[in-house]
Amino acid sequence: MRKSALFLTMAGFLLATGNANSADFGLYGTVGTVGLGGGVAVDLNNNIGFRLGYTTYSYDVDEVENSDLSFDGEADLGGLQAMVDWYPFGGGFHISAGLMDSVDLNARAVPIGESYVIDGVTYDADDIGDARGSVDFGSTAPYLGLGFGRALSADGHFSFIFDMGLIFTGKPDVALNVTCVAGDADFCSELAADVAAEEAAMQEDANDLKFWPVLSFGLSYKF
């Protein structure tokens, strides 16, 4: 099931937190390349901490060209995050690993000059009812990064933290769906073949998108 691995990690996080009576506890907020959000942080000791959070951000994608088509749509970033922070020297430098929700992109193809170009073939926009594409990076993905600053202050209430790393999304699944409204069955069959070829070309282009960069700045408060 989608996100089940992350939910299991969250359950383990909460269990560890509940059993760590001497742990420091706090809240944090973040802004970065995976959106705006925040969550809870727990330091079990001077070297190990946990973060469980949620970020979200959606932005419009305007006139983005992929292969022969131009798309307008929306990209959804962020989601649930579960991370373990390791402070090898007991200071602010840390190495983080965990799971994060992946990125989703959904867009509608926009006709250029009242026509669509699909696999090099020009089609009149009146013959196409709708053309939509999506890029799905699947469920949650592993994250690995490093940063500076502690998720919770070692000697006060407030702390700043900076993270940079990569979400290992793997190859996304690309889908291109085009509705034929022309009354000619042969025409619609040829269109379907060109759509399949265009989708394959888009998939080949997207196969290189195996990582999503993470840059994040945060502020926390320790209770």
C-alpha positions in Angstrom: 0.0 0.0 0.0 1.2 3.5 -0.8 3.0 5.2 2.1 2.7 2.1 4.3 6.5 2.1 4.8 6.4 5.6 6.0 3.5 5.0 8.4 5.5 2.1 9.9 8.4 4.4 10.3 6.2 6.9 12.0 4.8 4.2 14.4 8.4 3.3 15.3 9.2 6.9 15.8 6.3 7.4 18.2 7.1 4.2 20.1 10.7 5.3 20.5 9.6 8.7 21.7 7.2 7.3 24.2 9.9 5.0 25.7 12.5 7.7 25.9 11.6 9.4 29.2 14.7 11.6 29.2 14.5 12.7 25.6 14.3 16.4 24.6 11.1 17.3 22.8 10.2 20.2 20.5 8.5 21.6 17.5 10.0 22.9 14.3 9.0 24.7 11.1 10.8 24.5 7.7 10.9 26.1 4.3 12.7 24.6 1.3 12.5 22.7 -2.0 9.9 20.3 -0.6 7.6 23.0 0.5 6.5 24.7 3.8 5.8 22.7 6.9 6.9 21.5 10.3 6.7 18.8 12.8 7.9 17.3 16.0 11.5 16.6 16.9 13.0 14.4 19.7 16.7 14.1 20.7 17.3 10.8 22.5 20.8 11.9 23.4 23.6 14.2 22.2 24.2 12.0 19.1 20.8 10.7 18.0 17.5 12.5 17.1 14.3 11.9 15.3 12.1 14.2 13.2 8.5 13.5 12.1 7.0 16.2 9.9 4.9 17.3 7.0 5.5 19.8 4.2 3.4 20.9 1.3 3.6 23.2 -1.6 1.9 23.4 -5.0 3.0 25.6 -7.9 1.7 26.2 -11.3 3.6 24.8 -14.3 3.1 27.2 -17.3 4.1 26.4 -20.9 6.6 23.7 -20.0 7.6 21.8 -23.1 8.2 18.1 -23.1 9.1 16.5 -26.5 6.5 18.0 -29.0 3.9 19.2 -26.5 3.5 22.2 -24.2 1.9 21.7 -20.8 0.1 23.9 -18.2 -0.5 22.2 -14.9 0.4 21.9 -11.3 3.2 20.2 -9.3 2.6 19.0 -5.8 5.6 18.8 -3.5 6.1 17.6 0.0 4.1 15.2 2.2 5.0 13.1 5.2 8.6 12.9 6.4 10.4 10.7 8.9 14.1 11.1 9.6 16.8 10.0 11.9 19.5 12.6 12.6 23.0 11.5 13.6 25.3 14.0 15.2 28.7 12.2 15.0 30.6 14.9 16.9 27.8 15.9 19.3 27.6 19.3 17.8 25.5 20.8 15.0 26.9 18.9 12.0 24.5 16.0 11.3 23.9 13.2 8.8 20.2 12.4 8.2 18.4 9.5 6.7 14.7 8.6 6.3 11.7 8.5 4.1 9.8 11.3 2.3 6.8 11.5 0.1 7.6 11.9 -3.6 6.7 14.6 -6.1 3.6 14.4 -8.4 3.0 16.5 -11.6 -0.3 16.7 -13.4 -0.7 18.9 -16.5 -3.0 19.6 -19.5 -1.4 19.9 -22.9 -2.0 23.3 -24.5 -2.5 23.7 -28.2 0.0 25.8 -30.1 -1.5 27.7 -32.9 -4.8 25.8 -32.6 -3.0 22.5 -33.1 -1.1 19.8 -31.3 2.1 18.1 -32.4 2.1 14.5 -31.3 5.1 12.3 -32.2 5.9 14.8 -35.0 2.4 14.7 -36.5 0.3 17.9 -36.4 -3.3 17.4 -35.3 -6.1 20.0 -35.4 -7.2 21.0 -31.8 -10.8 20.5 -32.8 -10.2 16.8 -33.3 -8.8 16.4 -29.8 -11.1 16.8 -26.8 -8.5 16.8 -24.1 -4.8 15.9 -23.7 -3.4 15.4 -20.2 0.0 14.2 -19.0 1.2 13.1 -15.6 4.5 12.3 -13.9 4.2 10.0 -10.9 7.2 9.3 -8.8 5.3 6.6 -6.9 5.1 6.4 -3.1 7.6 7.4 -0.5 11.3 7.4 -1.3 14.5 7.2 0.8 16.3 10.4 1.7 19.9 10.9 2.6 21.5 14.2 3.4 23.6 16.3 5.8 23.4 19.6 7.4 24.3 22.1 10.1 22.6 23.0 13.3 20.6 20.9 15.7 16.9 20.1 15.3 16.7 20.9 19.0 19.0 23.3 20.9 21.5 21.7 23.2 21.4 24.5 25.7 18.4 26.7 25.0 14.9 26.9 23.5 15.5 28.0 20.0 17.6 26.5 17.3 18.2 27.0 13.5 18.9 24.0 11.2 19.9 23.7 7.6 19.6 20.5 5.6 20.7 19.5 2.1 20.4 16.1 0.4 18.6 14.0 -2.1 15.3 12.1 -2.3 16.0 9.0 -4.3 12.8 9.0 -6.2 13.8 6.5 -8.9 12.3 6.6 -12.4 8.8 8.1 -12.6 5.9 6.7 -14.4 4.8 9.0 -17.3 1.2 8.9 -18.7 -0.2 10.7 -21.7 -4.0 10.5 -22.2 -5.5 12.1 -25.3 -9.2 12.0 -26.2 -10.1 11.7 -29.9 -13.4 13.5 -30.8 -13.1 13.1 -34.5 -15.7 10.8 -36.1 -13.2 8.8 -38.1 -12.2 5.5 -36.5 -9.0 5.2 -38.6 -8.0 8.7 -37.6 -8.5 8.0 -33.9 -6.5 4.7 -34.3 -3.6 6.6 -35.9 -3.8 9.3 -33.1 -3.7 6.5 -30.5 -0.5 5.1 -32.0 1.1 8.5 -32.1 0.1 9.2 -28.5 1.7 5.9 -27.5 4.9 6.8 -29.3 4.9 10.3 -27.7 4.4 8.8 -24.3 7.3 6.5 -24.8 9.5 9.5 -25.8 8.4 11.4 -22.7 9.1 8.4 -20.5 12.6 8.1 -21.9 13.2 11.8 -21.1 11.9 11.3 -17.6 14.0 8.3 -16.9 16.9 10.5 -15.9 14.8 12.2 -13.2 15.9 9.8 -10.4 16.6 12.3 -7.7 14.9 15.4 -6.1 17.2 17.9 -4.5 16.4 19.0 -0.9 17.5 22.3 0.6 15.7 23.2 3.8 16.0 25.9 6.5 14.2 25.4 9.8 13.6 27.0 13.2 12.7 24.9 16.2 11.6 25.4 19.8 12.5 22.9 22.6 10.2 22.6 25.5 
